[in-house]
Amino acid sequence: MKTTTKEVAVFISEDNKEFLDQALCEKYEKEELGCWKDIRYFSVVHSADLTEGRGWSRITYMAVEGSYSSALYAELYCEKTFGSSVEFVQGVAPTHAWNLQEIDRATFDLKNPGSIGDYPRQVATVFLSNGKALEGLPEPIPLRTK
């Protein structure tokens, strides 16, 4: 029996996938990872408790494609989906109906629901994009509709 040791060049993409061919690695980074570079992440808490004003019972995590206008598209989605940003607790005291904030990728991936009192929030995830679907995200919802 003969034992040999070989050295093999391995090309590692930005997301730590390994390739034996440099061209395949570069193609993967350009076509697959390139899409992820222009995505910003948001969370929005919504469905306010209008009886006692204790907070929001749901949270939606959003991945939004586009670098300069992502926050505006996220806000537009919230307005279309959740309605006015102001509601009234017991019909009297104004409160935020939903609260949008930008988050990082790690927080998006974690999707921690938080809670309202002793109850965990219901969690949803959406992907706003005019592009193609990306692995690990729901089917894209168009950024603009006529």
Protein Blocks (a to p, Z undefined) as FASTA:
>chain_A
ZZddddddddddfkopacfbfklmmmmmmmmmmmmmmpccddddehiafknonacfbdcd
dddedjklmmmmmmmmmmmmnopabdceehlagcdfbdcddddfklmmnopnbjehjbcc
ddddddddfbdcdehiacdddfbdZZ
